[in-house]
Every structure is written in structure tokens, then in C-alpha cells.
Amino acid sequence: MAGHGYTKLDPAIERWNQMRETVYQRFRFTPRSTMQVLVGLVFFPGAIYWLSTNQDQKWSWSGKLKDQSLARVAPSTEAE
């Protein structure tokens, strides 16, 4: 049954694990990490919010028939 004995420890893997376990204690805001935080927590959600609010009132999906426009305000058709 798959020998449950001694396993060799790799020092590089142990150092990696130690670094990953204590990263929150040694984290510092550098210009790069500050930009990553701003993009991930401010700009990207802000762009998603702006896009969703911008498109929210443009379209009406409820009760449309095959040849009707999905636009909430139908485009004006000019008679020639």
C-alpha cells in the first residue's frame, strides 16, 4: 500500500513554502504593487460598473417579437 515511510525534503521547496506562508507579514507597497492594487480593486471594477450602468437602459429584452428592435428607444425611421 504505497509505502508511508520517510520522504526526502527538498530545501528549495521548504524555503518556497515558508515564503508563501509568511508573505502577509513581509508585504510592502511598492510602486508596482500599488499599481496592481489600483487596477485590480479600483479601475477594473469601476470600468465594469460604468459599462453596466451605461448599457443598462439602452436595451429592453422583455416581450420582443422577431422583427422588433431590442433598443429601448427605437431608432427613428425617416420616410422618403
PAZAPA-4460 file (N, C-alpha, C; in steps of 0.05 Angstrom, whole numbers, plus 32768, in hexadecimal, padded with zeros to 4 digits):
% residues 80
    n_x    n_y    n_z   ca_x   ca_y   ca_z    c_x    c_y    c_z   seq   type   mol
   8010   7FE8   8000   8000   8000   8000   8011   8019   8000     1      M     A
   801F   801E   7FEC   802E   8038   7FE7   803D   8041   7FFF     2      A     A
   8051   8034   8007   8063   803A   801E   8060   8055   802B     3      G     A
   8055   8055   8042   8051   806E   8051   8069   8075   8062     4      H     A
   8080   8072   8057   8099   8076   8066   80A4   8092   8062     5      G     A
   80BE   8094   8067   80CC   80AD   8066   80CD   80B9   8049     6      Y     A
   80C9   80D3   8047   80CC   80E1   802E   80E2   80F5   8030     7      T     A
   80F1   80F8   801B   8108   810B   801C   80FC   8127   8019     8      K     A
   8106   8139   8029   80FE   8155   8028   8111   8164   8016     9      L     A
   8105   8174   8004   8115   8184   7FF2   8117   81A0   7FFF    10      D     A
   812F   81AA   8005   8132   81C4   8012   8126   81DB   8002    11      P     A
   8127   81D9   7FE7   811C   81EF   7FD7   80FE   81F0   7FDA    12      A     A
   80F1   81D9   7FDA   80D4   81D8   7FDE   80CC   81E1   7FF9    13      I     A
   80DC   81DA   800D   80D6   81E3   8029   80D9   8201   802B    14      E     A
   80ED   820D   801F   80F0   822A   801F   80D9   8238   8011    15      R     A
   80D0   822C   7FFA   80BA   8237   7FEB   80A0   8236   7FFD    16      W     A
   809C   8220   800A   8084   821D   801B   8085   8231   8032    17      N     A
   809C   8235   803E   809F   8248   8054   8099   8264   804A    18      Q     A
   80A3   826B   8032   809F   8286   8027   8081   828A   8022    19      M     A
   8073   8276   8017   8057   8279   8011   8046   827A   802A    20      R     A
   804F   826D   8040   803F   826E   8059   8042   8288   8067    21      E     A
   8058   8297   8063   805D   82B0   8072   805C   82C8   8060    22      T     A
   8051   82C6   8048   8052   82DD   8035   8042   82F5   8041    23      V     A
   802D   82F0   804F   801D   8306   805A   802C   8315   806F    24      Y     A
   8040   8309   807C   8050   8317   8090   8065   8329   8084    25      Q     A
   806E   8323   806C   8084   8331   805F   807B   8342   8047    26      R     A
   8061   8345   8043   8057   8354   802C   805C   8371   802F    27      F     A
   8066   837E   801A   806A   839B   8019   805E   83A7   8000    28      R     A
   8052   83BE   8002   8048   83CC   7FEB   805F   83D8   7FDC    29      F     A
   8064   83CE   7FC4   8078   83DA   7FB2   8068   83E7   7F9B    30      T     A
   8075   83F6   7F8A   8066   8402   7F74   8057   83ED   7F63    31      P     A
   8064   83D6   7F5F   8058   83C1   7F4F   8040   83B5   7F5D    32      R     A
   8042   83AF   7F76   802C   83A2   7F84   8015   83B7   7F88    33      S     A
   801C   83D0   7F8B   8007   83E4   7F8E   7FF7   83E6   7F74    34      T     A
   8004   83E5   7F5D   7FF6   83E6   7F44   7FE5   83CD   7F40    35      M     A
   7FEF   83B6   7F48   7FDF   839E   7F46   7FC6   839F   7F57    36      Q     A
   7FC9   83AA   7F6F   7FB2   83AD   7F81   7F9D   83C0   7F75    37      V     A
   7FA7   83D7   7F6B   7F95   83EA   7F5F   7F86   83DF   7F47    38      L     A
   7F94   83D1   7F35   7F88   83C6   7F1E   7F74   83B0   7F26    39      V     A
   7F7C   839F   7F38   7F6B   8388   7F40   7F53   838F   7F51    40      G     A
   7F56   83A4   7F61   7F41   83AA   7F75   7F32   83C4   7F6F    41      L     A
   7F3C   83D5   7F5D   7F2F   83EF   7F57   7F28   83F1   7F3A    42      V     A
   7F3C   83F1   7F28   7F37   83F6   7F0C   7F26   83E1   7EFE    43      F     A
   7F2D   83C8   7F01   7F1E   83B2   7EF4   7F01   83B0   7EFE    44      F     A
   7EFC   83B0   7F18   7EE0   83B0   7F21   7ED2   83C9   7F19    45      P     A
   7EE0   83E0   7F19   7ED3   83F9   7F10   7ECB   83F8   7EF3    46      G     A
   7EDC   83EC   7EE2   7ED6   83EA   7EC6   7EBE   83D7   7EC2    47      A     A
   7EBD   83C1   7ED1   7EA6   83AF   7ECF   7E8D   83BD   7ED8    48      I     A
   7E8E   83CC   7EED   7E76   83DA   7EF7   7E6D   83EF   7EE3    49      Y     A
   7E80   83FE   7ED8   7E79   8413   7EC4   7E6C   8406   7EAC    50      W     A
   7E78   83F1   7EA2   7E6E   83E3   7E8A   7E52   83D8   7E8F    51      L     A
   7E4D   83CC   7EA7   7E33   83C1   7EAC   7E1E   83D6   7EB0    52      S     A
   7E24   83EC   7EBD   7E11   8402   7EC0   7E0C   8410   7EA6    53      T     A
   7E20   8412   7E95   7E1D   841E   7E7B   7E0A   840E   7E69    54      N     A
   7E0D   83F4   7E69   7DFD   83E3   7E58   7DE3   83DA   7E64    55      Q     A
   7DDE   83DF   7E7D   7DC6   83D5   7E8B   7DAD   83E0   7E7F    56      D     A
   7DAB   83FA   7E7A   7D93   8406   7E70   7D91   8407   7E51    57      Q     A
   7DA4   83FC   7E43   7DA4   83FC   7E26   7D93   83E6   7E1A    58      K     A
   7D91   83CF   7E27   7D85   83B8   7E1B   7D6D   83AE   7E2B    59      W     A
   7D59   83A4   7E1D   7D41   8399   7E2A   7D3C   837D   7E1E    60      S     A
   7D42   8368   7E2D   7D3F   834D   7E23   7D24   8341   7E28    61      W     A
   7D14   834D   7E39   7CFB   8340   7E41   7CE5   8344   7E2B    62      S     A
   7CD9   832E   7E24   7CC2   832E   7E12   7CC7   8338   7DF6    63      G     A
   7CDE   8334   7DEB   7CE4   833D   7DD0   7CDD   8326   7DBC    64      K     A
   7CD2   832F   7DA6   7CCC   831C   7D90   7CE3   831B   7D7D    65      L     A
   7CE1   830A   7D69   7CF7   8304   7D57   7D01   831D   7D48    66      K     A
   7CF0   832E   7D3E   7CF8   8344   7D2E   7CFA   835F   7D3E    67      D     A
   7CF7   835E   7D58   7CF8   8377   7D68   7D14   837C   7D71    68      Q     A
   7D1A   8396   7D74   7D35   839E   7D7C   7D38   8399   7D9A    69      S     A
   7D50   8391   7DA2   7D56   838D   7DBE   7D5C   83A7   7DCD    70      L     A
   7D61   83BC   7DBE   7D67   83D6   7DCA   7D4E   83E0   7DD9    71      A     A
   7D53   83EB   7DF1   7D3D   83F5   7E02   7D2F   840C   7DF4    72      R     A
   7D3E   841E   7DE8   7D33   8433   7DD7   7D39   842C   7DBB    73      V     A
   7D25   8426   7DAC   7D28   841C   7D90   7D34   8432   7D7F    74      A     A
   7D46   842B   7D6D   7D52   843F   7D5B   7D3C   844B   7D49    75      P     A
   7D3E   8465   7D44   7D2A   8471   7D33   7D2E   8469   7D16    76      S     A
   7D18   8463   7D09   7D19   845B   7CED   7D0E   8473   7CDD    77      T     A
   7D1F   847C   7CCA   7D17   8493   7CBA   7D09   8489   7CA1    78      E     A
   7CF1   8493   7C9B   7CE3   848B   7C83   7CED   849B   7C6C    79      A     A
   7CF3   848E   7C56   7CFD   849C   7C3F   7CE8   84A4   7C2C    80      E     A
***
